[in-house]
Amino acid sequence: MDSDPNPPVLVDVRSKSEQAVSRIPGALTQQQYEAEVEALAKRRVVVYCTVGGRSYLYARKLVAAGREATNYRDGILGWCRAGLPLESPDKHPTTAVHPYWRIFHVPDPYEVKT
């Protein structure tokens, strides 16, 4: 995504308690995106949550409103399965992740924080 001259906007639709643990680097919260929606109107939107359910619903809402949006259906846990980095809310690298429900498997070497 860094090499794209017009990279997509990552939108995190997880709860505030999940977002307080970590996020995909560079992601905006749903509230941040909605506050800047007009400024970001020409950029594709990729929406994520934990495993893809909540993000699917929000991506559908954006598409219905005429936005170019897609669901990152693997969610933040798929990101972790791929071994990709996470960042804390203050933009420091972290291995902590909030799995939403304890039934969701968090891969090694990430640590569960709820």
N, C-alpha and C positions, 0 to 999 in steps of 0.2 A: 504494500500500500504506500510505503514511503517513496517509491519511485514513480508513482502516478502523479502527473502534474495537477490533476484535479481529484485528489483521493476522496473516497466516500467518507461520510460522516458516520461514525459509530455511535449508536444511541443505546444506552444501558437502561432497560426498563425494569430492573430489579428493585426491590424495596430499599428504603434508606438504610435499614440495618445490614443488608447485603452489601450495598455500596460503601458502607463505612469500613468494610474489611479490605476490599480490593476491587480492581476493575481492569479491563483490558486497557493497555496504555493509550492515552489520547481520547478515550470515550467521553461523551457528554451524557449527563443524565437526561431523562425524558424532559424534565422541567427546564434544563438549560437549552435543550434543542428547541422546545416550544417557545422559549423566550427569544430565540434567534432564528426562527423558522424562515422568515422572509430573506434574511441575509444568506441563508444556506440553501435557498430554493433551487439553485442550479446544480447542486451536488447530490449524487446518489446517496441514499441512506441505507445503512446496514444496522438492523436492530437485533439486540441480543438480550437474553436473560440467563437463567441457569441451564435449562435443557431445551429451550425453544418454544415452549407453549405460550407464555405471556408475550414474547416477542413476535410470535406469529400473529397474534391478535392485533398488536399495535402496528405491525407492518401492513396488515390488511386495511386498517383504518387509514394509514398514510396513502396507500395506493388508491383507495376510494376517494381520497381528497385530491388526487391528481399528482401525488409525489412519486418520484422514482425510488421505490423502497423494496428491500428484500429482508427476509428473516435469516439470521445466522442460526440455523436450526440446531447446531451442535452446542450452542451456548457457551458460557464461560467454562463449563466442565469439559466440553470438547476442546476448547482452547488449551486447557490444562492437559488433556490426554495427548495433545500434540506437542507438549513440552514447551509451550510458548510463555513469554514473561507476563507477569502481572505487576501492577503498581498499586501502592497505597493511595488513599485520597490526597495525600500531600506529595504525590508523584515520586515516591521512593520505591525501588524494587522490593517485592515481597513474594513470599510463597504461600501466604495465607489466602484462603478462599472460603466464602460462606456457601455451603451447598444447598441452601433453602430448606431441604429436608434431609435428615440423617440417612434416609434410605438411598440417597444418591452417593455413588462411589466417587471419592476424591482421589485421583491417582497420586502415587509417590512421585516426586518428593514434596508435593504441596501439603499444607497442613490445614486441617478443618478449624475454622473459627466461627462461632455462632454467637 
